[in-house]
């Protein structure tokens, strides 16, 4: 599991799963090219958070400092971000994947977001998305904790909507 490689220790986490009736080879490209523009709920929640509409696609996420740390074809992909998520701007940092693990500058948090495909039965795959947050110091942990108290239900809703969108697209193919 890539989460254990990139963020084995964390302060906050969230996990959601969904079964998809399609092989991993059909699901993985949908994950690599996420597109949330058709989801009213995701668009609304992104707008309320002040996130640009450009972030509704994989390319938009990458332009806005959500970096792919690693991908294992047809199995797993992990995205990382570093910032001060409790601030309106998020103060997202630019970094290279190899800089993610050792990053420990005080006042920040590291987030990892993965999609993992787990073979379930013949032609059925469990898609799991996991989010982990590690704060670099006690002050950032307290700030993130207050932020997470309010944002966690909406974060979970977004992830559930993403899983549903992936399922619909993968099962249509």
C-alpha positions in Angstrom: 0.0 0.0 0.0 1.6 3.3 -1.1 0.0 5.2 1.8 2.3 3.2 4.1 5.3 4.2 2.1 4.5 7.9 1.8 2.7 8.7 5.0 3.0 5.8 7.5 2.5 8.0 10.5 -0.4 10.4 10.4 -2.8 12.4 12.6 -6.0 12.3 10.6 -7.4 9.9 8.1 -10.4 9.0 6.1 -11.2 5.9 4.0 -14.1 5.0 1.6 -14.7 2.0 -0.6 -17.0 0.9 -3.4 -17.3 -2.2 -5.5 -17.1 -1.8 -9.2 -18.2 -4.5 -11.7 -15.3 -4.0 -14.2 -11.7 -5.2 -14.4 -9.0 -3.0 -13.0 -7.7 -2.3 -16.5 -10.9 -0.4 -17.3 -11.1 1.4 -13.9 -7.5 2.6 -13.6 -7.6 5.0 -16.7 -10.7 6.6 -15.2 -8.8 7.3 -12.0 -5.8 8.6 -13.8 -8.0 11.1 -15.7 -10.5 12.2 -13.0 -13.1 14.7 -14.1 -15.5 16.0 -11.5 -17.2 18.6 -13.7 -20.4 16.7 -14.0 -21.0 16.4 -10.3 -23.1 19.2 -9.0 -22.2 18.3 -5.4 -18.4 18.4 -6.0 -18.7 21.6 -8.0 -20.7 23.2 -5.2 -18.4 22.1 -2.4 -15.3 23.2 -4.3 -16.9 26.6 -4.9 -17.8 26.9 -1.2 -14.2 26.1 -0.3 -13.0 28.8 -2.7 -11.2 26.2 -4.9 -11.0 27.1 -8.6 -13.1 25.2 -11.0 -9.9 24.2 -12.9 -9.3 21.8 -10.0 -12.2 19.6 -11.2 -9.9 17.5 -13.4 -6.7 15.6 -12.8 -4.8 18.2 -14.9 -6.3 21.0 -12.9 -5.3 19.3 -9.6 -1.7 18.9 -10.8 -1.6 22.6 -11.8 -2.8 23.5 -8.3 -0.1 21.6 -6.5 -1.7 18.2 -6.0 1.3 16.1 -7.2 1.3 12.4 -8.2 3.8 10.8 -5.9 3.7 7.3 -7.5 1.5 5.1 -9.6 1.4 1.3 -10.0 -0.6 0.6 -13.2 -4.0 -1.0 -12.6 -3.3 -1.2 -8.9 -2.8 2.1 -7.1 -2.1 5.8 -7.5 -1.1 8.3 -4.7 -1.3 12.0 -4.8 0.5 14.3 -2.3 0.1 17.9 -1.2 1.8 20.1 1.3 0.3 23.2 2.7 -1.5 25.0 5.5 -4.9 23.7 4.6 -6.7 25.6 7.4 -5.8 28.9 5.6 -8.2 30.2 2.9 -5.5 30.0 0.3 -4.2 26.7 1.5 -0.7 27.9 1.0 0.0 24.8 -1.1 3.7 24.2 -1.7 5.6 23.2 -4.8 7.7 20.1 -4.3 9.0 17.1 -6.2 7.8 13.6 -5.2 11.1 12.6 -3.6 10.8 15.7 -1.3 7.4 14.6 0.2 8.5 12.0 2.7 11.3 14.1 4.4 9.4 17.4 4.4 9.1 18.5 8.0 9.0 22.3 8.0 7.1 23.5 11.1 3.7 25.1 10.5 2.6 22.8 7.7 0.7 19.6 7.0 1.3 16.9 4.4 -1.7 15.2 2.8 -1.8 12.0 0.8 -4.7 10.8 -1.2 -4.7 7.4 -2.8 -6.9 5.2 -5.0 -6.3 1.5 -4.7 -7.8 -1.3 -6.7 -8.3 -4.6 -4.8 -9.5 -7.7 -6.7 -12.7 -8.9 -5.1 -14.3 -11.5 -7.3 -14.3 -12.4 -10.9 -14.8 -9.1 -12.8 -15.4 -7.1 -9.5 -12.9 -4.8 -8.0 -13.0 -2.9 -4.7 -12.0 0.7 -5.2 -10.6 2.2 -2.0 -9.7 5.9 -1.5 -7.7 6.9 1.6 -6.7 10.3 2.7 -4.1 10.8 5.4 -2.8 14.0 7.0 0.4 14.4 9.0 1.1 17.7 10.7 4.7 18.8 11.1 4.3 20.2 14.6 1.8 20.6 17.5 0.7 24.0 16.4 -0.2 22.9 12.9 -1.9 19.8 14.3 -4.2 22.0 16.5 -5.0 24.3 13.6 -5.7 21.4 11.3 -7.8 19.7 13.9 -10.2 22.7 14.1 -10.3 22.9 10.3 -10.9 19.1 10.0 -13.8 19.3 12.5 -15.8 21.4 10.0 -14.5 20.1 6.7 -14.4 16.3 7.3 -18.0 15.6 6.5 -17.8 17.5 3.2 -14.4 15.9 2.4 -16.1 12.5 2.8 -19.0 13.5 0.6 -16.6 14.6 -2.1 -14.7 11.3 -2.0 -17.9 9.2 -2.1 -19.1 11.2 -5.1 -15.7 10.6 -6.8 -16.0 6.9 -6.2 -19.6 6.9 -7.6 -18.4 8.8 -10.7 -15.6 6.4 -11.3 -17.9 3.4 -10.9 -20.5 4.8 -13.4 -17.8 5.6 -16.0 -16.0 2.3 -15.6 -19.1 0.2 -15.8 -20.3 2.0 -18.9 -17.2 1.0 -20.9 
